[in-house]
Amino acid sequence: MRLLPSFVFFLAGFATSAKWIEEQGVLMGLNKVNSNFTGKGRSILILKAARTGSTWLCDEMNARGMHVTQESLLHWEDDCPQVHENCEEYLSPDGRVQWVTQSLVKPMPKNPYAFALGCGGILGGTLNAMEIPYTEDKVAACQEAVDCSPPYSDESCSDLRGCFSQQEDQKGCYNAEMSAPAIIGISFNFLSSLGDHAIDKCLDEDPKCIKKQSKVLKEATAAAEKQGVEVLTLAQIRSNLLRWAISRTFHSRDYDNYISKAVQFNEEGDKFAVLSVEGLLHGPVKRMEQLLQMSMEVSKNTKILFYEDLARNVDKSIDALGQSYSHGPKGSASPTEAAEEDVAPDKNVEDQHPGELANYVENMEELREQVRSTQPCIYTMAQDSTAKDETLILPLKEVDGLVKIDFSRNCCFADRKEYIRSVADYVKAGLECQ
């Protein structure tokens, strides 16, 4: 749901202010967030790639008493003008980095415009009878909402009920009782703009620009830690690059109206032939190498979680996350089962390609034969016997100080009982993998 251009100033009419929230005692003195844990509060910075289970992870964490905003830096250039006449301070490097830092300190909405865009239909009377109704908690949150502007340090920016964390048009709330979240954090594509246009122009191609982006994110996490939280940096991606490439290809066609020159779809659009294996895998290979670089630059202690780990066991994956902090919990890291909340499941968390690879790739056997002897790792990925929840250790090599994938060697298989590992350990295993 989007605001109509003529309705951009409705924020001034919000029913209550930060003072009301404070008087009602709902802010809980945010220094008490994570109060059931010893030592520092715990927060998480998730640097993810698309089509890797990132929506799924955030949804599951939020349903388990945590607060992690999903795709928090997406579409700022489109969203801001719908709410503000002057977006300069919001879209500036300072404005975006301040948002990252504050999202690591307290429960924040998805982005600075979520209150406005998520409440427009409720407060502006633009709902129609066919729309899914909002819950009472979401309506109450909208009636309490106030404008949220840089540097976002005001506690009125907080999304204590978890009504704006996952989706812009979220119908319900994850944390209606406003309990202290076990973990607070933010998730976004690791190549998202941080407002520096010079970096944006070269970020996708130049490792030096990735290094600059990494430095900015490292400073953002350091600023959060100065405010009394322990920040865990998590890289999230997919290890079976062939299955990931298939998912990306269908998604690009269906949602971005883009078809790679490396494939040709059939008339029904439910299968494609691979014209170039290298072309099909170019994007996933590049993203994996870039994310490994950034992960190690942002923090030497960055952890990595793969789609396959989540697919094996989402409960154990999230528990392993909780156990990765230096300041551990007094009890269990998180509830082992998701709580019953009033947020409708996002269709993006569904397994959209569950079958055998030949169900989606017309010339699967031809592809297998093509890579069998020269690219054994791709051959391993292309086997139906390689389970969809099998985490692969990719064969890696160092080139000019950067980590690259070496498909001339075979993949190795990670321990199925391990759900979280450090990026440093994963790279070491990849360099040694034969």
ZASESE-810421 format. One line per 8 residues: number of its first residue (from 1); for each residue x, y, z of N, C-alpha, C, O. Coordinates in steps of 0.02 Angstrom, whole numbers. Atoms other than C-alpha are relative to their C-alpha. Layout:
// ZASESE-810421
NUM	X,Y,Z,X,Y,Z,X,Y,Z,X,Y,Z  ...
END
This chain:
// ZASESE-810421
1	42,-60,0,0,0,0,44,62,0,90,66,41  -40,-60,6,71,170,-50,-44,61,14,-104,61,2  36,-63,-12,23,346,2,-12,36,-66,31,36,-109  13,-43,58,-59,456,-129,41,63,8,51,87,64  -41,-61,-5,48,608,-171,-32,56,40,3,94,73  34,-54,-34,-85,725,-100,-5,-11,76,-31,31,112  9,17,-70,-74,638,68,65,-3,38,69,-36,90  -65,7,-29,107,661,110,9,34,67,59,22,101
9	-9,-37,-63,79,775,259,-44,-25,56,-54,11,105  46,23,-52,-37,667,361,35,-14,66,2,-20,118  -37,14,-62,101,635,488,-15,53,53,-15,37,113  13,-53,-49,61,802,569,-63,-13,40,-71,15,95  62,14,-34,-107,732,618,1,-62,43,-51,-84,67  -3,60,-41,-45,580,712,-27,16,70,-16,70,97  39,-13,-60,-147,561,869,42,12,62,21,48,107  -38,-5,-62,-9,547,996,73,12,-14,96,4,-70
17	-70,-19,8,170,597,1024,44,-44,43,20,-88,79  -48,38,-40,327,528,1102,-14,10,75,-4,-35,115  15,-13,-71,273,611,1265,-54,-47,25,-50,-73,80  53,47,-19,114,505,1267,29,-70,11,13,-103,60  -30,66,-6,216,348,1237,39,-6,65,35,-56,100  -40,1,-61,332,394,1379,-44,-2,62,-30,-39,109  46,0,-57,188,430,1496,-32,-68,11,-45,-88,68  31,66,-7,112,260,1459,50,-54,21,31,-110,35
25	-50,47,-24,276,177,1505,18,-54,-49,45,-106,-30  -13,54,47,292,79,1344,71,-2,-24,92,-52,-54  -69,2,24,471,128,1307,44,-44,43,97,-66,20  -34,48,-44,529,22,1454,73,20,14,111,-21,38  -70,-18,-9,690,123,1462,43,-47,-41,68,-96,-14  -27,49,46,770,41,1312,66,-30,22,89,-78,-8  -59,33,-27,926,6,1412,-17,-66,32,27,-106,47  21,63,-29,823,-136,1485,-16,-53,-53,-30,-110,-36
33	10,49,52,800,-219,1316,54,-54,8,111,-38,23  -45,57,-11,880,-392,1325,15,-9,75,66,-38,93  -14,2,-71,865,-378,1514,2,-71,28,25,-81,84  -4,69,-25,846,-568,1529,67,-31,-16,76,-91,-6  -66,26,16,1027,-586,1472,51,36,44,40,92,68  -53,-31,-40,1187,-553,1566,42,46,-44,46,35,-105  -44,-44,37,1302,-412,1514,-36,43,-49,-90,69,-35  26,-46,50,1270,-315,1355,-63,-26,-33,-78,-86,-33
41	55,19,44,1115,-312,1249,28,-30,-64,87,-20,-80  -24,35,59,1126,-414,1090,-35,26,-62,-96,32,-63  29,-22,63,1101,-351,914,36,-34,-57,90,-63,-49  -26,37,57,1131,-419,740,-4,42,-63,-55,74,-77  -3,-32,66,1184,-345,573,3,-57,-51,53,-93,-55  3,54,49,1131,-463,433,14,29,-69,-25,69,-95  -19,-19,68,1219,-435,266,-19,-59,-45,12,-112,-41  27,57,37,1124,-541,142,-2,13,-75,4,70,-98
49	11,-4,72,1104,-578,-42,-72,-21,-13,-104,-53,29  69,15,17,936,-596,-130,-9,-74,-14,36,-107,-39  20,69,14,847,-764,-143,40,-49,42,61,-102,17  -40,43,-43,939,-840,5,-35,-18,65,-4,-43,112  37,15,-61,801,-861,135,2,57,50,-13,46,109  -7,-56,-47,827,-688,210,-68,22,29,-72,36,89  66,-16,-25,641,-648,223,-23,-52,50,-51,-36,102  18,57,-44,613,-819,301,35,7,67,2,0,119
57	-37,-6,-63,750,-792,431,-28,56,43,-40,46,102  27,-56,-39,684,-621,484,-68,-17,29,-83,-2,87  67,18,-22,506,-686,494,3,-48,60,-33,-40,109  -6,50,-54,558,-833,602,30,30,63,9,14,118  -30,-32,-59,667,-727,716,-50,46,34,-55,47,95  49,-45,-29,530,-598,739,-56,-37,35,-83,-14,85  52,40,-31,405,-734,779,24,-34,64,-16,-63,101  -30,32,-59,524,-797,915,22,50,52,66,36,93
65	-15,-49,-52,532,-639,1019,60,43,-14,89,72,32  -55,-44,19,668,-548,923,-30,57,-42,-90,58,-56  24,-56,41,657,-389,820,54,16,-51,102,51,-36  -48,-11,54,750,-388,654,-37,28,-60,-83,-4,-86  34,-31,56,698,-270,515,24,-31,-66,84,-42,-75  -13,35,62,688,-350,342,7,49,-58,-35,93,-66  -13,-44,59,761,-266,184,-6,74,19,-44,112,-11  10,-65,-31,782,-108,285,24,59,-42,3,116,-30
73	-27,-55,40,876,-6,154,-28,2,-72,-2,37,-114  27,7,68,769,-50,2,-49,56,-17,-91,75,25  48,-48,29,677,81,-104,-4,66,37,-57,98,36  2,-64,-36,724,233,1,-14,58,-48,-51,104,-32  9,-55,48,732,344,-154,-72,5,-24,-95,60,-39  70,-1,21,555,294,-201,-47,18,58,-97,53,49  45,-9,-57,479,296,-26,2,70,31,-50,98,49  -7,-64,-36,548,457,46,-42,56,-31,-75,92,7
81	39,-56,28,467,579,-79,-75,-6,11,-111,44,6  71,7,-15,297,506,-37,-18,26,69,-77,37,85  12,-20,-69,318,563,143,28,70,15,-1,107,54  -33,-63,-16,436,713,142,13,40,-64,27,13,-117  -15,-44,57,459,863,28,75,3,-13,97,5,-70  -73,-3,6,646,871,63,30,-63,29,25,-76,89  -27,65,-21,734,703,71,75,0,9,105,-52,22  -73,-3,0,913,764,73,31,-31,63,78,-71,58
89	-30,25,-62,948,726,257,-14,-75,9,25,-109,42  16,71,-6,863,556,245,45,-43,-45,68,-96,-25  -36,39,50,955,497,88,75,12,1,112,-19,-37  -71,-14,-5,1124,567,137,37,-59,32,5,-101,64  -38,53,-35,1265,452,196,-10,0,75,-18,-53,105  11,-4,-72,1243,515,374,-69,-28,18,-76,-66,66  68,22,-15,1055,485,369,-7,-75,-3,-40,-105,39  7,73,8,1071,306,308,41,-38,52,18,-88,81
97	-42,35,-48,1215,257,420,-28,7,71,-24,-40,111  32,-10,-65,1128,332,572,-58,-49,8,-70,-75,63  55,49,-3,979,221,529,26,-69,17,-4,-105,57  -29,66,-14,1089,66,529,20,-4,73,5,-53,108  -23,0,-70,1167,113,696,-58,-4,49,-57,-45,95  56,0,-47,1002,151,783,-40,-65,-4,-70,-85,46  35,64,6,926,-10,715,36,-56,37,8,-109,49  -38,49,-41,1063,-102,810,-5,15,74,18,-24,116
105	3,-21,-70,1023,-9,971,-70,-10,30,-76,-28,88  68,6,-25,833,-15,985,-46,-28,-55,-27,-26,-113  46,27,50,683,-96,898,-26,55,-45,-62,100,-22  18,-53,47,656,10,743,-48,-28,-53,-52,-88,-63  40,22,57,531,4,599,45,-18,-59,106,-9,-56  -37,22,60,582,-63,429,43,56,-30,99,43,-50  -37,-59,25,635,111,372,-33,63,28,-85,58,60  28,-62,-30,602,294,418,-69,18,-26,-102,62,2
113	63,-17,32,447,297,307,-55,-51,15,-111,-45,-8  47,55,-13,363,140,373,-61,23,39,-116,-2,27  58,-25,-37,253,234,497,-50,32,-47,-110,19,-44  44,-35,45,184,344,361,-31,-46,-52,-92,-46,-61  25,44,53,170,215,223,-41,-58,27,-85,-84,-7  37,55,-29,107,80,340,-64,20,34,-105,-22,51  60,-24,-35,-26,189,420,-45,43,-43,-97,65,-20  38,-45,43,-89,290,272,-72,-21,-8,-118,20,-4
121	69,24,10,-241,180,242,-40,3,64,-101,15,61  35,0,-64,-284,172,427,-20,71,21,-77,83,39  13,-68,-24,-269,357,468,-29,45,-54,-60,96,-38  24,-43,54,-312,426,297,-66,-21,-29,-93,13,-72  64,23,23,-470,326,268,0,-24,-72,-51,-19,-106  -5,22,70,-408,253,103,-10,-75,-8,-4,-100,-63  12,72,5,-446,71,144,-64,-14,-39,-112,24,-35  62,21,31,-571,-19,36,-21,-68,28,19,-101,61
129	29,59,-32,-681,-166,83,36,-64,-20,31,-114,16  -33,60,24,-575,-290,-16,67,-11,34,96,-65,27  -66,7,-30,-415,-258,83,-3,-42,63,-53,-44,99  -5,40,-61,-357,-374,220,-3,47,59,34,97,60  6,-46,-57,-407,-294,386,63,2,42,99,-48,48  -55,-8,-47,-276,-228,504,-22,-23,69,-80,-17,87  15,21,-68,-266,-298,680,-8,62,45,14,117,27  9,-55,-48,-313,-192,830,67,27,23,75,88,33
137	-65,-22,-23,-131,-187,883,33,45,-52,66,94,-35  -29,-42,52,-77,-117,715,-34,69,-2,-1,120,-10  37,-63,-1,-213,16,722,24,43,59,34,103,52  -24,-36,-59,-157,63,898,70,28,-11,84,84,9  -68,-24,13,24,75,842,-1,60,-46,38,107,-38  5,-57,46,-27,192,701,-26,62,36,-4,118,21  27,-57,-37,-124,302,821,52,30,47,46,88,66  -53,-24,-44,33,318,929,60,27,-38,103,60,-9
145	-60,-15,38,157,345,787,12,74,-8,-35,114,-11  -20,-69,11,253,506,765,53,1,-55,78,-51,-75  -51,-6,53,373,572,633,67,-24,26,84,-15,85  -65,28,-19,543,489,634,52,28,-49,50,13,-109  -48,-33,44,689,590,567,71,-6,27,80,-21,86  -70,6,-22,880,589,573,13,46,59,-15,101,63  -42,60,1,978,554,678,-34,-62,29,-1,-112,43  40,58,-21,838,435,736,15,-23,71,-5,-79,90
153	-16,20,-69,902,434,915,-58,9,47,-57,-18,102  59,-10,-42,735,491,984,-37,-67,9,-46,-104,-39  33,65,-14,644,346,1066,-68,-6,-35,-96,-61,-39  64,3,36,486,393,971,6,-38,-66,-45,-58,-94  -10,38,62,564,308,819,-8,-75,12,-10,-113,-37  1,72,-16,550,140,908,-65,-33,-24,-119,-3,-22  57,42,20,434,4,842,-7,-56,52,10,-113,39  0,46,-57,402,-80,1009,-46,-59,-9,-34,-113,19
161	46,56,11,256,-187,951,21,-45,-58,-9,-98,-69  -20,39,59,347,-251,797,-52,1,-55,-65,-49,-87  54,-7,50,210,-185,682,25,24,-68,-13,24,-116  -26,-30,61,324,-111,549,67,-30,-20,103,-1,-61  -68,26,9,477,-224,547,9,-42,-63,64,-42,-92  -8,50,53,443,-352,410,-22,27,-69,14,18,-118  27,-23,63,335,-271,276,-27,71,7,-47,92,62  27,-69,-2,280,-95,230,-74,0,16,-99,42,53
169	72,4,-10,97,-148,227,-19,-55,49,-72,-86,43  11,52,-50,111,-267,374,-68,9,35,-83,64,58  67,-6,-26,-64,-305,438,-4,-7,76,-51,17,108  1,12,-71,-20,-359,614,67,14,32,111,45,2  -59,-15,-40,116,-354,748,30,-64,28,-6,-110,47  -34,58,-28,246,-478,808,3,1,76,6,-51,108  -13,-6,-71,261,-411,984,-53,45,33,-37,98,60  55,-41,-25,90,-346,1038,8,16,74,-15,68,97
177	-8,-10,-72,137,-365,1222,60,44,17,72,60,75  -59,-43,-8,294,-259,1196,50,-29,50,75,6,94  -51,31,-41,409,-384,1281,69,21,-26,76,40,-84  -68,-18,20,596,-346,1279,26,-50,-50,30,-109,-34  -25,48,50,666,-424,1118,65,-33,22,108,-1,52  -61,37,-17,798,-558,1142,59,24,-41,115,27,-16  -52,-26,45,896,-491,994,-33,56,-42,-90,49,-64  23,-56,41,877,-325,899,46,5,-60,106,-6,-53
185	-46,-7,56,942,-296,725,-31,23,-65,-89,43,-67  18,-25,66,933,-253,542,28,-46,-53,83,-72,-46  -21,42,55,943,-351,380,-8,39,-65,-59,71,-76  6,-33,65,979,-283,206,51,-31,-48,100,-62,-28  -47,23,51,1064,-327,42,68,34,11,71,94,20  -66,-28,-18,1250,-305,69,25,52,-50,72,88,-36  -18,-50,50,1262,-200,-90,-48,60,0,-46,101,-46  46,-56,-4,1126,-79,-35,37,67,5,92,70,33
193	-31,-66,-3,1163,106,-54,1,27,71,-48,22,108  -6,-36,-63,1227,196,99,5,75,-12,28,112,32  6,-70,13,1205,363,15,60,33,-33,57,92,-51  -59,-27,32,1379,387,-57,-2,-20,-74,11,-77,-91  11,16,71,1349,399,-245,64,-22,-35,62,-61,-82  -63,21,30,1533,381,-286,13,-74,12,37,-110,-32  -7,71,-16,1537,213,-198,-52,-41,-37,-38,-95,-63  54,37,34,1370,161,-272,18,-16,-73,2,-70,-97
201	-15,8,70,1435,184,-449,49,-57,-14,48,-88,-67  -52,50,11,1580,63,-426,-6,-62,44,34,-108,40  6,52,-51,1518,-51,-287,-6,-70,-30,21,-118,-2  12,65,29,1466,-192,-402,60,-28,-38,61,-87,-55  -55,23,43,1630,-201,-496,69,5,33,114,-33,14  -67,-15,-26,1775,-136,-390,7,-22,72,-27,5,116  -11,21,-69,1838,-227,-235,21,57,46,8,55,107  -19,-57,-42,1910,-61,-175,-62,37,26,-61,64,81
209	62,-33,-22,1733,10,-168,-35,-42,53,-65,-15,100  28,43,-52,1674,-141,-70,37,12,66,6,14,119  -40,-13,-61,1815,-106,52,-23,65,33,-26,70,94  24,-63,-28,1752,73,72,-68,-9,34,-80,18,87  66,14,-29,1574,11,103,8,-38,66,-28,-26,114  -13,39,-60,1642,-114,229,21,45,58,1,36,115  -25,-46,-51,1730,26,322,-58,40,31,-59,51,92  58,-38,-25,1568,126,336,-42,-43,46,-64,-20,99
217	41,45,-41,1473,-24,404,36,-18,65,5,-26,117  -39,14,-61,1613,-63,526,-6,57,49,-13,46,109  8,-59,-43,1601,115,593,-70,4,28,-80,25,85  69,-1,-24,1412,100,606,-10,-49,58,-44,-33,106  7,49,-54,1425,-58,713,40,22,61,18,11,118  -39,-25,-57,1561,21,820,-39,54,37,-37,57,99  41,-51,-32,1445,169,853,-55,-31,42,-73,-5,95  52,35,-39,1310,48,909,29,-31,62,-2,-29,116
225	-31,33,-57,1428,-45,1023,19,51,55,19,34,114  -14,-52,-49,1476,119,1107,-62,16,41,-57,44,96  63,-12,-36,1292,130,1158,-21,-61,41,-77,-63,67  11,53,-48,1304,-33,1253,-29,-65,-26,-60,-102,12  24,64,26,1260,-176,1136,58,-39,-29,109,-10,-49  -47,43,36,1358,-323,1069,-29,-15,-68,-83,-44,-73  25,9,68,1340,-328,880,31,-63,-30,92,-71,-33  -21,59,39,1349,-494,788,-12,15,-73,-68,30,-93
233	7,-8,72,1382,-475,601,-10,-68,-31,29,-114,-19  17,64,31,1302,-614,499,-4,8,-75,-40,52,-99  7,4,73,1326,-651,314,-51,-54,-15,-49,-109,14  51,50,18,1178,-741,235,-1,-8,-76,-10,41,-113  -4,14,72,1190,-825,65,-18,-73,-10,-41,-107,36  16,69,17,1166,-992,-23,62,-35,-26,100,-5,-65  -62,34,19,1303,-1122,-46,-6,-38,-66,43,-44,-102  9,34,64,1229,-1221,-192,-15,53,-53,-73,73,-63
241	7,-57,46,1259,-1088,-323,-42,-17,-61,-73,28,-90  41,19,57,1172,-1187,-461,-74,6,17,-112,36,-21  70,-7,-21,1007,-1201,-366,-17,73,12,-73,95,-4  12,-72,-11,1025,-1019,-317,-9,35,-67,-53,78,-74  5,-31,66,1052,-971,-500,-68,-15,-32,-97,28,-65  65,18,27,893,-1064,-549,-55,42,32,-99,68,-2  49,-41,-35,792,-973,-416,4,72,-23,-48,104,-34  -10,-69,22,866,-805,-468,-28,11,-71,-56,63,-87
249	22,-7,70,825,-838,-651,-76,5,-4,-102,48,-40  73,-3,0,641,-872,-619,-24,66,31,-70,97,6  21,-61,-34,628,-725,-500,12,61,-43,-30,106,-46  -15,-57,43,712,-604,-621,-51,6,-55,-70,62,-73  50,-3,53,590,-651,-757,-68,20,26,-102,61,-5  68,-11,-26,434,-648,-648,-8,69,31,-63,98,28  8,-61,-39,470,-492,-546,38,60,-29,18,117,-19  -41,-55,26,603,-390,-636,-5,7,-76,27,51,-106
257	7,-1,73,552,-426,-817,67,-4,-35,78,27,-86  -67,7,29,731,-477,-851,14,-74,-12,2,-116,31  -18,69,17,788,-635,-939,74,-1,-19,95,37,-63  -71,5,14,971,-683,-940,12,-28,-70,-25,-71,-94  -20,27,65,1055,-714,-1107,28,-71,6,39,-105,-44  -28,66,-12,1123,-872,-1027,-52,-55,-3,-36,-114,-1  53,50,-1,953,-958,-1032,-52,17,-54,-56,73,-79  56,-11,45,804,-981,-1147,-61,-38,27,-59,-99,34
265	60,31,-29,630,-1013,-1075,-42,-34,-54,-41,-14,-113  48,31,45,504,-1131,-1154,-63,42,-5,-69,93,29  60,-40,11,335,-1069,-1214,-43,6,62,-73,58,75  41,-1,-61,249,-1115,-1051,32,43,55,-3,66,100  -34,-41,-50,380,-1021,-951,16,-36,65,35,-4,113  -13,38,-62,400,-1161,-823,67,-36,-1,86,-67,48  -66,30,6,570,-1222,-886,43,45,-44,17,85,-83  -45,-35,46,723,-1151,-970,58,-46,-17,75,-91,21
273	-61,35,20,872,-1219,-1065,59,45,17,56,105,7  -60,-38,-16,1044,-1166,-1007,43,4,-63,65,-46,-90  -42,-11,59,1141,-1090,-1152,73,10,19,118,-5,-21  -68,-11,-23,1294,-1045,-1049,3,-12,76,-28,25,114  -7,15,-72,1340,-1124,-881,34,58,35,13,79,89  -37,-56,-30,1465,-985,-847,-45,62,7,-43,97,58  45,-57,-4,1334,-854,-888,-53,-7,53,-70,41,88  50,14,-52,1205,-936,-776,27,11,70,-7,39,113
281	-29,-2,-66,1324,-943,-629,39,65,14,63,75,69  -41,-61,-9,1409,-775,-656,-23,42,59,18,62,101  26,-41,-55,1295,-679,-537,11,-31,68,39,2,112  -11,31,-66,1296,-804,-392,74,-4,20,91,7,78  -71,4,-16,1485,-828,-404,26,68,22,61,74,72  -22,-68,-16,1514,-641,-403,-25,22,68,13,50,108  28,-20,-64,1397,-612,-256,33,-37,58,45,-8,111  -33,38,-53,1477,-751,-154,69,29,14,86,38,72
289	-67,-26,-10,1651,-682,-181,-2,69,32,39,85,75  7,-68,-28,1595,-504,-142,-21,-3,74,5,35,115  25,4,-68,1502,-554,16,54,-27,47,60,-4,104  -55,25,-42,1649,-655,82,50,55,14,74,61,70  -46,-56,-10,1760,-503,56,-27,49,51,7,66,100  29,-50,-45,1642,-381,142,-7,-28,71,7,8,119  11,30,-66,1604,-501,284,63,2,43,61,19,102  -62,1,-38,1786,-516,334,26,70,13,64,80,61
297	-22,-68,-11,1815,-329,317,-42,36,53,-15,77,90  43,-33,-50,1666,-275,424,18,-23,70,19,16,117  -18,28,-66,1715,-391,567,39,-64,-9,22,-106,-50  -39,62,3,1846,-524,593,-38,-58,30,-19,-116,20  39,53,-32,1715,-620,691,-67,-13,-35,-111,-45,-6  63,10,36,1577,-618,559,-17,-74,-7,27,-115,-23  24,68,10,1473,-777,555,-35,-5,-67,-52,45,-98  35,10,63,1393,-854,401,-53,-54,7,-41,-107,36
305	57,46,-1,1225,-939,384,-23,-9,-72,-32,39,-109  21,15,68,1173,-1026,224,-74,-19,-2,-103,-43,47  69,21,12,1000,-1055,153,-8,-74,19,-59,-93,48  4,72,-14,1037,-1241,169,-3,-15,74,-35,-63,95  3,9,-73,1064,-1224,357,-71,11,25,-97,-29,64  70,-14,-19,892,-1146,377,-46,-57,-22,-91,-77,14  43,53,27,816,-1281,267,6,-64,40,-43,-102,45  -7,60,-42,887,-1418,377,-39,6,65,-76,-40,84
313	35,-8,-63,820,-1346,538,2,74,21,54,99,43  2,-72,-15,765,-1166,565,8,13,75,39,62,94  -6,-9,-72,751,-1188,754,73,-3,22,97,40,60  -70,8,-19,931,-1250,771,43,56,-29,93,76,1  -38,-56,30,993,-1114,653,-6,62,44,44,96,57  11,-60,-41,916,-977,760,30,-9,70,58,38,98  -32,13,-65,973,-1059,922,76,9,-5,108,37,40  -73,-7,10,1151,-1066,851,19,73,-5,73,93,19
321	-13,-72,2,1140,-880,814,4,28,71,50,66,87  2,-25,-68,1094,-845,994,61,-20,41,83,16,85  -58,24,-36,1241,-948,1055,65,30,-26,118,17,2  -61,-28,30,1363,-850,947,25,63,34,78,88,18  -19,-62,-35,1368,-699,1063,48,-15,57,45,-68,88  -46,7,-56,1507,-673,1189,-38,4,66,-22,-31,114  41,-8,-59,1377,-617,1316,-61,-44,-9,-112,-23,-37  51,50,12,1269,-772,1319,-61,9,44,-60,46,93
329	62,-4,-39,1091,-793,1384,5,-41,64,46,-86,70  4,39,-61,1050,-856,1556,-31,-68,-13,-12,-118,18  33,63,16,938,-989,1481,6,-15,-74,59,-4,-104  0,15,71,889,-1044,1307,9,63,-41,-14,117,-22  -13,-58,42,945,-930,1166,-63,29,-29,-68,90,-38  62,-24,29,771,-919,1095,-52,-55,8,-33,-113,16  50,53,0,605,-1010,1100,11,-48,-58,29,-26,-112  -14,49,53,621,-1172,1001,-55,-1,-52,-46,-30,-106
337	54,-3,49,455,-1140,915,-25,72,-5,-25,110,43  26,-67,11,383,-984,840,-65,10,37,-107,-35,41  62,-16,-35,248,-898,940,-55,13,-50,-42,30,-108  57,-16,43,74,-878,869,-10,75,0,-31,105,49  6,-72,5,74,-700,806,-52,17,-53,-76,-27,-90  53,-19,45,-49,-600,703,27,30,-65,-5,71,-97  -29,-22,63,68,-570,555,-8,-55,-51,15,-111,-40  10,50,52,18,-661,397,66,-19,-31,109,24,-41
345	-63,22,30,157,-767,320,11,33,-68,-36,42,-107  -19,-29,64,249,-689,174,10,-56,-51,44,-106,-35  -7,53,50,238,-791,13,73,-9,-20,91,-60,-49  -70,4,17,423,-755,-8,38,-51,42,95,-66,26  -34,49,-41,464,-882,127,-15,-71,-23,10,-119,6  17,67,24,391,-1027,29,57,-29,-42,94,8,-74  -48,35,42,501,-1158,-55,-29,-2,-70,-75,-40,-84  31,-9,65,467,-1109,-234,25,-48,-54,-5,-54,-107
353	-26,48,49,574,-1241,-323,23,-63,37,83,-76,42  -17,56,-43,566,-1398,-216,19,-64,-36,48,-109,-5  -8,63,35,579,-1531,-351,70,-12,-27,117,25,-12  -64,16,32,719,-1612,-451,18,55,-49,-25,89,-76  -24,-54,42,826,-1496,-555,-27,-4,-71,-38,47,-103  26,9,68,762,-1570,-718,-71,26,-7,-96,35,-63  67,-30,3,591,-1501,-672,2,73,-23,-49,101,-44  -7,-71,16,659,-1327,-707,49,14,-57,45,65,-90
361	-51,-8,52,806,-1351,-826,-10,-55,-52,-2,-114,-37  16,49,52,764,-1435,-991,60,-43,-19,52,-104,-30  -60,37,21,942,-1486,-1035,46,-16,59,106,-6,55  -39,13,-60,996,-1540,-862,53,-53,-11,109,-45,13  -49,54,12,1082,-1700,-920,58,26,-42,116,9,-30  -53,-30,41,1177,-1603,-1052,46,44,42,107,42,34  -40,-43,-44,1234,-1478,-921,46,-43,43,104,-26,52  -41,43,-43,1294,-1618,-807,60,-29,-38,116,-29,-12
369	-54,29,40,1396,-1698,-945,52,53,-17,112,39,-20  -45,-54,19,1471,-1530,-992,50,17,55,107,34,41  -43,-21,-57,1542,-1497,-817,30,-58,38,70,-48,83  -20,59,-40,1575,-1675,-758,75,-2,13,96,-11,70  -72,10,-8,1762,-1680,-788,39,65,14,90,64,48  -38,-63,-6,1814,-1496,-795,-21,43,59,19,83,84  25,-41,-55,1706,-1419,-659,-38,-45,49,-99,-41,55  32,51,-43,1673,-1556,-531,-46,28,54,-93,-5,75
377	43,-29,-53,1599,-1438,-401,-69,15,-28,-119,3,5  65,-14,30,1463,-1382,-520,-37,-66,-13,-98,-70,-5  31,66,10,1432,-1566,-562,-31,-25,65,-86,-54,64  27,20,-65,1408,-1601,-376,-64,39,15,-113,11,39  59,-41,-11,1285,-1456,-364,-58,-23,-43,-116,-17,-24  51,19,49,1191,-1526,-515,-31,-68,12,-75,-90,-25  27,66,-15,1157,-1695,-436,-61,5,45,-60,41,95  58,2,-44,985,-1729,-364,16,-34,66,-19,-25,116
385	-21,33,-62,1075,-1836,-236,32,49,49,38,35,108  -23,-54,-44,1151,-1674,-168,-63,35,26,-93,76,-9  64,-24,-27,1006,-1631,-54,-2,76,1,49,110,7  10,-72,1,933,-1457,-59,21,32,66,36,92,67  -21,-27,-65,977,-1436,125,71,-19,17,91,-17,76  -70,18,-10,1158,-1492,102,43,62,-7,47,91,-62  -44,-57,3,1278,-1352,146,66,-20,-31,99,-67,-8  -61,16,35,1425,-1352,27,56,47,20,45,106,31
393	-60,-41,-9,1601,-1292,62,29,9,-70,54,-38,-101  -23,-14,68,1651,-1208,-100,76,0,-4,109,24,43  -73,-1,7,1829,-1234,-164,24,70,-15,2,102,-63  -22,-70,4,1919,-1069,-141,75,5,-13,113,-41,0  -70,-16,10,2084,-991,-190,9,75,11,-39,113,8  -15,-70,-10,2169,-825,-155,32,29,-64,79,1,-91  -26,-34,59,2200,-706,-301,7,74,17,-42,109,29  -14,-71,-16,2282,-537,-267,-32,21,65,-60,76,71
401	26,-16,-66,2227,-543,-87,-75,-9,8,-102,4,62  72,11,-3,2046,-585,-128,-16,-73,-6,21,-111,-37  22,69,3,1951,-748,-108,-42,-11,-62,-90,26,-74  36,17,61,1891,-826,-271,-20,-73,1,11,-115,35  24,69,5,1794,-984,-312,38,-35,-56,49,-7,-109  -40,40,47,1893,-1121,-402,-39,-62,-19,-35,-113,15  43,55,20,1772,-1235,-495,39,-59,-29,9,-111,-44  -39,56,25,1915,-1343,-559,8,-54,52,28,-111,37
409	-1,49,-55,1910,-1429,-389,-71,-16,21,-118,22,5  67,19,-22,1764,-1518,-311,-20,36,64,23,61,101  25,-27,-63,1654,-1452,-171,12,-51,55,25,-110,42  2,44,-58,1660,-1524,4,-67,10,34,-103,59,20  64,-4,-36,1512,-1555,118,12,21,72,55,-7,106  -6,-23,-69,1492,-1462,281,-34,-49,47,-75,-90,27  30,41,-52,1446,-1548,443,-74,19,6,-91,76,18  72,-13,-2,1256,-1564,441,-24,20,70,-79,46,78
417	19,-19,-68,1253,-1538,630,22,71,17,5,96,70  -24,-69,-11,1334,-1367,613,-45,48,-39,-58,37,-99  46,-47,32,1219,-1220,575,29,70,-8,8,107,-53  -33,-65,5,1328,-1068,603,75,-13,5,98,-53,46  -72,5,-5,1513,-1052,570,29,70,-15,-6,112,-44  -30,-65,15,1633,-905,560,19,2,-74,34,-49,-104  -21,-7,70,1672,-836,388,73,-20,-7,92,-51,-57  -71,18,3,1858,-857,427,8,-76,-3,50,-101,-41
425	-5,73,1,1832,-1043,463,-25,-28,-66,2,-77,-92  27,24,64,1726,-1064,306,51,10,-56,61,-34,-98  -50,-14,52,1859,-982,197,59,-48,8,84,-74,-42  -56,47,-11,1996,-1088,277,-18,-69,-26,23,-102,-59  22,66,24,1895,-1246,242,-4,-1,-76,12,-52,-107  4,-4,72,1866,-1188,63,68,-2,-34,76,-31,-87  -68,0,27,2051,-1158,33,31,-69,4,72,-88,-38  -27,66,-10,2089,-1332,97,-40,-55,-35,-16,-111,-42
433	45,49,29,1943,-1419,10,29,-29,-65,51,7,-109  -26,35,60,1999,-1550,-119,-51,-50,-24,-39,-85,-74
END
